[in-house]
């Protein structure tokens, strides 16, 4: 089952990134990883009266911004949560764990 792990940390990558990469990599569960640029470099696209409108500054969101995303392919949610916990390495922040949907619906 595929999951997206979205890391939210005040200061970049998780302290446990090396442990996560070792565990997920050795098990063949890591599909991809992506560091995200500073939120100030992003834009928000909205439809206003059916016309795309781009703002230069993303909407402020409560909490800490996302700093990285990882796609994993593992057996179940419990394993995804175990790998997500490695990313934090005992530091601040959180990791959102979400299953990936396919065109036909939730992959189960």
Buried (B, 14 or more C-beta within 10 A) or exposed (E): BBBBBBBBBEEEBBBBBEBBBEBBEEBEBBBEBEEBEEBEEBEEEEEEEEEEEEEEEEEEEEEBBBBBBBBBBBEEEEBBBBBBBBBBBEEEBBBEBEBBEEEEEEEE
